């Protein structure tokens, strides 16, 4: 079953012209996200690393979301115009709309930058960190863009992608 799922994911990525990338965070795929990176801890962003991007990638976009939120998918972090020469974001990435040439969007908490997992008590949610390789250097958006704006500008420019998933629940 796992082999079949992986085959389908790889087939879909390649059939759409997208290369599969590896995304890493300070927790293993499907495991608990350390409290430090949540609203119950320091609420700092984890270090995120990626590899396996296409050689013609010109920039990256990172989106972190929670598809299990009661209101529908909840966006925790949007980072765009990450230069192709950069293959990671440091832990505790500054919560500013611009960090050098990198821009951050407005999350669903209504703030710029990272907003850590904070599910309702008694529920464990999944949190996906997705990295997209693009064939353009910039999306041409102002700092503080919305997820909808970022995804709209990404259309037709994604040439690689990968993700990792962690879980967090509050008691």
Backbone as CSV, one residue per row, in Angstrom:
resi,resn,N_x,N_y,N_z,CA_x,CA_y,CA_z,C_x,C_y,C_z
1,UNK,0.819,-1.198,0.000,0.000,0.000,0.000,0.864,1.264,0.000
2,UNK,1.883,1.304,0.880,2.767,2.465,0.943,3.479,2.649,-0.394
3,UNK,3.959,1.538,-0.971,4.645,1.617,-2.265,3.712,2.197,-3.325
4,UNK,2.476,1.746,-3.342,1.510,2.230,-4.331,1.250,3.722,-4.154
5,UNK,1.134,4.169,-2.907,0.912,5.587,-2.629,2.096,6.414,-3.094
6,UNK,3.319,5.973,-2.770,4.517,6.697,-3.200,4.604,6.745,-4.721
7,UNK,4.300,5.611,-5.374,4.330,5.578,-6.829,3.363,6.607,-7.415
8,UNK,2.152,6.659,-6.885,1.154,7.609,-7.388,1.629,9.036,-7.183
9,UNK,2.167,9.346,-5.998,2.657,10.699,-5.740,3.779,11.074,-6.698
10,UNK,4.732,10.176,-6.901,5.828,10.449,-7.827,5.316,10.579,-9.247
11,UNK,4.413,9.691,-9.652,3.860,9.746,-10.998,3.145,11.074,-11.233
12,UNK,2.325,11.484,-10.277,1.589,12.739,-10.424,2.554,13.905,-10.510
13,UNK,3.562,13.952,-9.620,4.529,15.047,-9.668,5.236,15.108,-11.014
14,UNK,5.737,13.975,-11.508,6.463,13.984,-12.767,5.550,14.200,-13.952
15,UNK,4.339,13.674,-13.898,3.437,13.844,-15.024,2.989,15.292,-15.168
16,UNK,3.041,16.040,-14.099,2.705,17.460,-14.159,3.939,18.300,-14.438
17,UNK,5.087,17.647,-14.674,6.315,18.377,-14.943,6.958,18.916,-13.681
18,UNK,6.632,18.361,-12.560,7.180,18.832,-11.287,8.075,17.766,-10.696
19,UNK,9.239,18.183,-10.246,10.142,17.242,-9.603,9.834,17.174,-8.110
20,UNK,9.967,15.972,-7.547,9.723,15.781,-6.121,10.945,16.255,-5.340
21,UNK,10.721,17.067,-4.313,11.781,17.589,-3.467,11.643,16.999,-2.067
22,UNK,12.737,17.015,-1.328,12.732,16.555,0.057,12.700,17.791,0.954
23,UNK,11.800,17.779,1.937,11.677,18.880,2.889,11.890,18.320,4.288
24,UNK,12.738,18.986,5.070,13.058,18.530,6.419,12.821,19.636,7.441
25,UNK,12.365,19.223,8.612,12.154,20.120,9.755,12.674,19.382,10.993
26,UNK,12.708,20.036,12.154,13.249,19.379,13.353,12.287,18.380,14.002
27,UNK,11.549,17.671,13.177,10.697,16.570,13.622,10.581,15.626,12.435
28,UNK,10.380,14.367,12.724,10.259,13.371,11.654,8.857,13.412,11.056
29,UNK,8.775,13.032,9.802,7.503,12.991,9.081,6.436,12.276,9.913
30,UNK,5.318,12.959,10.150,4.196,12.374,10.865,4.324,12.363,12.378
31,UNK,5.449,12.845,12.895,5.669,12.847,14.339,5.242,14.180,14.954
32,UNK,5.312,14.247,16.283,4.899,15.459,16.996,5.856,16.617,16.738
33,UNK,5.277,17.787,16.570,6.049,19.019,16.449,6.443,19.440,17.859
34,UNK,7.724,19.717,18.096,8.140,20.139,19.438,7.382,21.392,19.902
35,UNK,7.032,21.401,21.167,6.255,22.485,21.784,6.848,23.870,21.509
36,UNK,8.163,23.936,21.432,8.867,25.200,21.178,8.296,25.942,19.971
37,UNK,7.841,25.214,18.958,7.382,25.811,17.704,5.879,26.068,17.688
38,UNK,5.227,25.998,18.845,3.774,26.136,18.937,3.380,27.339,19.794
39,UNK,2.073,27.607,19.834,1.569,28.706,20.656,1.714,28.415,22.146
40,UNK,1.951,27.149,22.478,2.152,26.778,23.884,3.613,26.897,24.306
41,UNK,4.473,27.151,23.351,5.900,27.293,23.614,6.368,28.686,23.234
42,UNK,7.504,28.749,22.533,8.083,30.039,22.141,7.457,30.602,20.860
43,UNK,6.689,29.782,20.147,6.040,30.188,18.895,7.052,30.728,17.887
44,UNK,8.226,30.091,17.822,9.227,30.440,16.815,9.141,29.426,15.680
45,UNK,9.527,29.858,14.512,9.498,28.952,13.363,10.605,27.918,13.472
46,UNK,10.343,26.710,12.988,11.395,25.702,12.950,12.345,25.982,11.789
47,UNK,13.551,25.454,11.874,14.416,25.490,10.706,13.809,24.544,9.674
48,UNK,13.754,24.976,8.437,13.245,24.151,7.347,14.329,24.093,6.280
49,UNK,14.649,22.866,5.832,15.644,22.644,4.780,14.978,21.889,3.641
50,UNK,15.453,22.134,2.431,14.942,21.381,1.296,16.077,21.048,0.340
51,UNK,15.844,19.988,-0.420,16.834,19.532,-1.393,16.106,18.832,-2.534
52,UNK,16.853,18.515,-3.577,16.267,17.827,-4.724,15.503,18.743,-5.656
53,UNK,15.740,20.040,-5.551,15.041,20.982,-6.414,15.584,20.895,-7.844
54,UNK,14.762,21.241,-8.826,15.217,21.239,-10.209,16.374,22.222,-10.397
55,UNK,17.285,21.893,-11.285,18.458,22.751,-11.501,18.077,24.112,-12.084
56,UNK,16.917,24.206,-12.708,16.496,25.480,-13.291,15.577,26.289,-12.359
57,UNK,15.521,25.903,-11.083,14.708,26.672,-10.125,15.302,28.069,-9.956
58,UNK,14.439,29.067,-9.934,14.887,30.452,-9.771,14.468,31.053,-8.438
59,UNK,13.483,30.434,-7.784,13.065,30.887,-6.451,12.219,29.800,-5.809
60,UNK,11.905,30.025,-4.516,11.089,29.079,-3.761,9.978,29.816,-3.025
61,UNK,8.917,29.068,-2.753,7.815,29.518,-1.901,7.637,28.456,-0.835
62,UNK,7.396,28.884,0.405,7.087,27.963,1.505,5.716,28.331,2.044
63,UNK,4.879,27.318,2.225,3.560,27.512,2.834,3.369,26.428,3.882
64,UNK,2.972,26.843,5.089,2.647,25.903,6.158,1.176,26.056,6.479
65,UNK,0.468,24.913,6.512,-0.959,25.010,6.814,-1.452,23.809,7.616
66,UNK,-2.666,23.961,8.119,-3.354,22.957,8.926,-4.687,22.644,8.260
67,UNK,-4.795,21.488,7.564,-6.054,21.158,6.907,-7.136,20.667,7.860
68,UNK,-6.788,20.474,9.147,-7.739,19.937,10.119,-8.427,21.018,10.954
69,UNK,-8.153,22.273,10.667,-8.748,23.365,11.444,-10.274,23.359,11.292
70,UNK,-10.992,23.712,12.352,-12.460,23.699,12.309,-13.056,24.603,11.228
71,UNK,-12.329,25.657,10.851,-12.837,26.606,9.856,-12.377,26.266,8.437
72,UNK,-11.725,25.115,8.256,-11.136,24.768,6.969,-9.627,24.968,7.052
73,UNK,-8.941,24.784,5.960,-7.480,24.887,5.970,-7.042,26.247,6.503
74,UNK,-6.162,26.197,7.504,-5.684,27.396,8.198,-4.213,27.578,7.834
75,UNK,-3.871,28.749,7.321,-2.498,29.035,6.885,-1.696,29.622,8.049
76,UNK,-0.565,28.975,8.345,0.300,29.392,9.449,1.521,30.193,9.014
77,UNK,1.935,30.037,7.747,3.174,30.700,7.335,3.225,30.746,5.813
78,UNK,3.594,31.901,5.271,3.772,32.084,3.832,5.079,32.838,3.623
79,UNK,5.998,32.233,2.883,7.273,32.873,2.565,7.471,32.750,1.060
80,UNK,7.815,33.832,0.399,7.968,33.795,-1.054,9.147,34.659,-1.499
81,UNK,9.497,34.495,-2.758,10.680,35.148,-3.335,11.953,34.739,-2.591
82,UNK,12.004,33.466,-2.175,13.219,32.917,-1.570,14.175,32.640,-2.728
83,UNK,15.381,33.212,-2.724,16.311,33.012,-3.846,16.668,31.541,-4.043
84,UNK,16.930,31.155,-5.294,17.272,29.776,-5.630,18.551,29.316,-4.941
85,UNK,19.408,30.255,-4.571,20.670,29.905,-3.906,20.465,29.499,-2.448
86,UNK,19.286,29.723,-1.922,18.984,29.425,-0.522,18.167,28.142,-0.434
87,UNK,18.608,27.209,0.409,17.902,25.929,0.534,17.477,25.655,1.972
88,UNK,17.299,26.719,2.735,16.783,26.562,4.099,16.323,27.912,4.627
89,UNK,15.481,27.845,5.643,15.128,29.022,6.439,15.530,28.703,7.862
90,UNK,16.197,29.614,8.493,16.703,29.411,9.851,15.571,29.327,10.867
91,UNK,15.858,28.676,11.979,14.924,28.668,13.102,14.712,30.110,13.559
92,UNK,13.497,30.401,14.010,13.142,31.737,14.487,13.338,32.787,13.390
93,UNK,12.885,32.432,12.187,12.973,33.365,11.067,12.238,34.638,11.461
94,UNK,12.837,35.812,11.225,12.214,37.067,11.673,10.781,37.235,11.172
95,UNK,9.924,37.739,12.043,8.511,37.950,11.698,8.347,39.360,11.133
96,UNK,9.005,39.559,9.976,8.939,40.834,9.263,8.479,40.554,7.835
97,UNK,7.856,41.532,7.214,7.349,41.324,5.862,8.474,41.164,4.840
98,UNK,9.639,41.726,5.114,10.795,41.554,4.246,12.015,41.223,5.089
99,UNK,12.729,40.189,4.666,13.984,39.798,5.299,14.970,39.670,4.148
100,UNK,15.740,40.727,3.906,16.556,40.785,2.701,15.624,40.834,1.504
101,UNK,15.841,39.953,0.538,14.971,39.918,-0.645,13.770,38.988,-0.456
102,UNK,13.744,38.283,0.664,12.654,37.334,0.955,11.455,38.085,1.519
103,UNK,10.272,37.688,1.056,9.047,38.327,1.540,8.195,37.303,2.288
104,UNK,7.409,37.812,3.248,6.472,36.961,3.979,5.075,37.535,3.852
105,UNK,4.120,36.615,3.836,2.730,37.009,3.695,2.003,37.026,5.029
106,UNK,0.735,37.358,4.943,-0.149,37.417,6.101,-0.716,36.017,6.345
107,UNK,-0.518,35.505,7.565,-1.077,34.192,7.912,-2.533,34.357,8.355
108,UNK,-3.184,33.259,8.668,-4.599,33.340,9.052,-4.815,33.831,10.483
109,UNK,-3.731,34.112,11.202,-3.847,34.817,12.480,-3.936,36.324,12.222
110,UNK,-3.728,36.728,10.949,-3.756,38.142,10.582,-2.426,38.831,10.783
111,UNK,-1.350,38.045,10.913,-0.015,38.611,11.163,0.960,38.170,10.073
112,UNK,2.012,38.935,9.924,3.094,38.587,9.007,4.002,37.563,9.673
113,UNK,4.460,36.600,8.895,5.426,35.624,9.397,4.769,34.394,9.984
114,UNK,5.566,33.689,10.750,5.159,32.405,11.307,4.187,32.555,12.472
115,UNK,3.180,31.699,12.480,2.272,31.541,13.607,2.157,30.051,13.866
116,UNK,2.639,29.590,14.978,2.747,28.160,15.247,1.430,27.448,15.468
117,UNK,1.497,26.116,15.458,0.323,25.293,15.719,-0.367,25.688,17.026
118,UNK,-1.693,25.749,16.989,-2.474,26.161,18.154,-3.894,25.596,18.031
119,UNK,-4.010,24.267,17.913,-5.341,23.682,17.690,-6.218,23.774,18.934
120,UNK,-7.520,23.590,18.771,-8.401,23.545,19.939,-7.964,22.403,20.868
121,UNK,-8.159,22.589,22.144,-7.777,21.554,23.114,-8.513,20.251,22.824
122,UNK,-7.787,19.149,23.030,-8.378,17.835,22.841,-8.263,17.278,21.436
123,UNK,-7.702,18.055,20.522,-7.603,17.603,19.135,-6.155,17.650,18.662
124,UNK,-5.743,16.641,17.913,-4.431,16.638,17.270,-4.637,16.966,15.802
125,UNK,-3.880,17.933,15.308,-3.982,18.353,13.915,-2.698,18.024,13.167
126,UNK,-2.816,17.981,11.849,-1.662,17.795,10.968,-1.237,19.161,10.427
127,UNK,0.063,19.356,10.362,0.621,20.612,9.864,1.589,20.287,8.735
128,UNK,1.285,20.785,7.551,2.094,20.526,6.367,2.982,21.729,6.073
129,UNK,4.259,21.462,5.884,5.198,22.475,5.411,5.518,22.090,3.971
130,UNK,5.116,22.946,3.054,5.275,22.675,1.622,6.254,23.682,1.037
131,UNK,7.173,23.187,0.229,8.116,24.053,-0.464,7.928,23.829,-1.965
132,UNK,7.825,24.928,-2.690,7.632,24.896,-4.134,8.827,25.554,-4.817
133,UNK,9.372,24.905,-5.833,10.414,25.488,-6.677,9.723,26.140,-7.871
134,UNK,10.128,27.366,-8.181,9.497,28.114,-9.266,10.498,28.438,-10.369
135,UNK,9.981,28.686,-11.563,10.833,29.057,-12.693,10.932,30.566,-12.883
136,UNK,10.541,31.332,-11.873,10.665,32.797,-11.886,11.403,33.240,-10.628
137,UNK,12.149,34.351,-10.746,12.913,34.853,-9.596,12.035,35.515,-8.559
138,UNK,10.932,36.090,-8.999,10.043,36.802,-8.086,8.606,36.648,-8.551
139,UNK,7.693,36.635,-7.585,6.270,36.595,-7.918,5.744,37.984,-8.255
140,UNK,6.543,39.013,-7.984,6.116,40.372,-8.293,5.060,40.904,-7.347
141,UNK,5.016,40.325,-6.150,4.043,40.760,-5.139,4.703,41.634,-4.097
142,UNK,3.926,42.499,-3.516,4.403,43.315,-2.408,4.590,42.431,-1.181
143,UNK,5.361,42.863,-0.207,5.444,42.127,1.062,4.061,42.116,1.722
144,UNK,3.770,41.069,2.469,2.497,40.993,3.183,1.339,40.516,2.330
145,UNK,1.630,39.784,1.256,0.574,39.280,0.383,-0.224,38.175,1.081
146,UNK,-1.395,37.910,0.556,-2.234,36.832,1.076,-1.856,35.518,0.394
147,UNK,-2.291,34.425,0.976,-2.045,33.123,0.372,-2.684,33.051,-1.011
148,UNK,-3.869,33.557,-1.140,-4.566,33.535,-2.426,-3.750,34.271,-3.497
149,UNK,-3.187,35.423,-3.130,-2.364,36.173,-4.088,-1.109,35.386,-4.474
150,UNK,-0.453,34.794,-3.483,0.765,34.019,-3.744,0.452,32.825,-4.642
151,UNK,-0.574,32.064,-4.296,-0.911,30.890,-5.100,-1.348,31.274,-6.514
152,UNK,-2.023,32.385,-6.665,-2.432,32.846,-7.992,-1.209,33.147,-8.854
153,UNK,-0.228,33.839,-8.281,0.991,34.186,-9.027,1.878,32.969,-9.292
154,UNK,1.763,31.923,-8.463,2.544,30.697,-8.657,2.037,29.880,-9.837
155,UNK,0.776,30.055,-10.207,0.150,29.256,-11.270,1.026,29.242,-12.523
156,UNK,1.330,28.039,-12.995,2.111,27.879,-14.206,3.611,28.009,-14.022
157,UNK,4.065,28.244,-12.783,5.500,28.438,-12.532,6.107,27.394,-11.603
158,UNK,5.303,26.468,-11.080,5.817,25.448,-10.160,6.488,24.343,-10.974
159,UNK,7.792,24.125,-10.700,8.541,23.090,-11.420,9.034,21.984,-10.489
160,UNK,8.833,22.158,-9.196,9.200,21.141,-8.213,8.488,21.436,-6.916
161,UNK,8.277,20.395,-6.118,7.647,20.623,-4.821,7.903,19.445,-3.901
162,UNK,7.807,19.719,-2.618,7.952,18.688,-1.605,7.285,19.163,-0.331
163,UNK,7.121,18.250,0.599,6.482,18.623,1.860,6.900,17.682,2.965
164,UNK,6.677,18.141,4.173,6.793,17.294,5.344,5.589,17.621,6.216
165,UNK,5.246,16.689,7.096,4.067,16.880,7.932,4.395,16.504,9.368
166,UNK,3.971,17.363,10.284,4.093,17.080,11.705,2.722,17.209,12.346
167,UNK,2.608,16.694,13.565,1.332,16.738,14.292,1.504,17.508,15.589
168,UNK,0.382,18.114,16.011,0.401,18.769,17.321,-1.013,18.745,17.885
169,UNK,-1.102,18.422,19.158,-2.381,18.432,19.862,-2.203,19.062,21.234
170,UNK,-3.249,19.679,21.710,-3.235,20.324,23.030,-4.206,19.575,23.936
171,UNK,-3.810,19.416,25.182,-4.666,18.701,26.131,-5.397,19.628,27.041
